[in-house]
Amino acid sequence: MPEAEPLDLLVRALDQAHTLIVAIRPDQVDLPTPCRSWNISQLTNHVILDTTLFTEMARGGAYHAERRGSSPRGESRRRWTRPRPTASVIR
């Protein structure tokens, strides 16, 4: 079996993350995660915002440190509720 391309692995990982993130119910956002200092809402916002910033930089954009941690509660997760954004975001 040929080794997977890094971009294909990333897209697959993001698709899996998307499946999990869109399944989060409102009553679950304050639950703890294995990352002890973050709840589900904070962790999902981190994953989504970092993916967004990575994509912008990969396309030649600048890193904007002020955007780190700037997403209001749930805003990032709501953006990912649209069907399967990851392939179009990354490619």
ABEGO torsion letter per residue (X at the ends): XBBBBAAAAAAAAAAAAAAAAAABBAAAAABBBABAABBAAAAAAAAAAAAAAAAAAAAGBBBBAAABGABBBGAAAAAAABBGAAAAAAX
